[in-house]
Amino acid sequence: MNYDNIRIGLERQLSDELYKTFEGKIIKKLLNEAQIEPQKENVKSIFEGMNFKISQNLSPKLYSLCQQVQERLGFTDKTDYFIANEPTLNAFSIYRAEESHSHIIVLNSGLVEKLDDDELMFVLGHEIGHLITGNSDLLRIFEFLFTEDNPIPLIFYNKIQLWKKVSELTADRFGYIASPIMDKCVTNFFKLSSGLDTTRIAFSPQEYLAEVENQVVKMQQTKTVQYFDHPVNPVRVKALRLFSESDLFRNYANDDKKYSDAALNTGVQKLCELLYTIDDSEIGVHRKNFIAAGGLIIAGVDEQINEEEMTSILYTLANFTISPQEFLDSIVKSGKVENLFAQSLVAIVKMNPGERFNLFAFLIDIALADDSVNKGEIDLLFTLGVKYFGLTRKEIAQMIAAKIQAGFVPSVFK
């Protein structure tokens, strides 16, 4: 089976980009050699001591389900399965630290009690999907690099959040291959989200699928921004339904042949647009253009954009795009920086006049980002403030002075 055929293109792209950006190969080697965290065989010993290990002798039925799922996915890596005494409906996978070790998949007891065999096989396939794609391994790297005291930098935050959500959609495809019954997948998502048994409310999978279609249409019309770690159920169910009805699913087992499904890719791409944690509304696009163009204009007064100014622009842009550097480069290459600045500012002020003060404050921040009060930048702020923002020179002077008073510290090295 060619696993790359199964993966969503955006997930594969983001995984590769993030792995390279964060030097995944080097970090993995350091983690293993320095033993900064417990090796997975030690983790395995902890699970064996504290949780129930699924084995052929003690739990033959569950063990058989696990093996069936691995066979359906063609997954031959050694994997140990455990049940944790937790009522919440959840499961997770831990990627092995070394080739000689085992992967670990943990199922909460509440999940095992609530789901039937077909539903449980979907969950098992989903978790194995994270192992197959290596996303469990990449997540381990992020958990090492970023902590509560050292959170993900904003410049990478939106891209990592999008990767997390799209990786769930990819893992769902492996879950469906393991348990290819759409109704069971639907009841699975219902139980996970509600905690209820389907018989208690006479749940109808077909009615739920119809409701999902309506919800997705509304989300696409309103461009609802999703700020969750996981994609919301309507998106997951719709994406899985598209996969279940696709030519790709019917041809997934074509050994190592490359296979592409244009119709499926287009449908999933539209759904992935709902997963972005950025504002792609009309005013959001204008804000993005203003930040890029305005930042370049102010920082470029002295014909040299230094590291502090560039960082400030990119970190602000990261609120509006998952690839701030690439977007900024595209603005530079367009050769229309000044036009974009003027057009975006006029459009924003027309839609939301009160926002002009925040926009001008951003330009001041860029001017002061290098801990230097540059006469050329200050003169330009006055020119732009009067011409484009409708501010008086006194208002401009007061805003600049307030910013300097609040946090300006001159650089020691000039």
Sequence and secondary structure as in RCSB ss.txt:
>XXXX:A:sequence
MNYDNIRIGLERQLSDELYKTFEGKIIKKLLNEAQIEPQKENVKSIFEGMNFKISQNLSPKLYSLCQQVQERLGF
TDKTDYFIANEPTLNAFSIYRAEESHSHIIVLNSGLVEKLDDDELMFVLGHEIGHLITGNSDLLRIFEFLFTEDN
PIPLIFYNKIQLWKKVSELTADRFGYIASPIMDKCVTNFFKLSSGLDTTRIAFSPQEYLAEVENQVVKMQQTKTV
QYFDHPVNPVRVKALRLFSESDLFRNYANDDKKYSDAALNTGVQKLCELLYTIDDSEIGVHRKNFIAAGGLIIAG
VDEQINEEEMTSILYTLANFTISPQEFLDSIVKSGKVENLFAQSLVAIVKMNPGERFNLFAFLIDIALADDSVNK
GEIDLLFTLGVKYFGLTRKEIAQMIAAKIQAGFVPSVFK
>XXXX:A:secstr
  HHHHS HHHHHHHHHHHHHTTHHHHHHHHHHHTSS  HHHHHHHHHHHSEE  TTT HHHHHHHHHHHHHHT 
 S EEEEEES  S  EEEE  SSTTS EEEEEEHHHHHHS HHHHHHHHHHHHHHHHHTHHHHHHHHHHH  SSS
   HHHHHHHHHHHHHHHHHHHHHHHHHS  HHHHHHHHHHHHH   GGGGT  HHHHHHHHHHHHHHHHHHT  
  SSS  HHHHHHHHHHHHTSHHHHHTTSTT     HHHHHHHHHHHGGG SS  SHHHHHHHHHHHHHHHHHHT
TTS   HHHHHHHHHHHTTT S HHHHHHHHHHHT HHHHHHHHHHHHHHH GGGHHHHHHHHHHHHHTTS   H
HHHHHHHHHHHHTS   HHHHHHHHHHHHHHH    S  
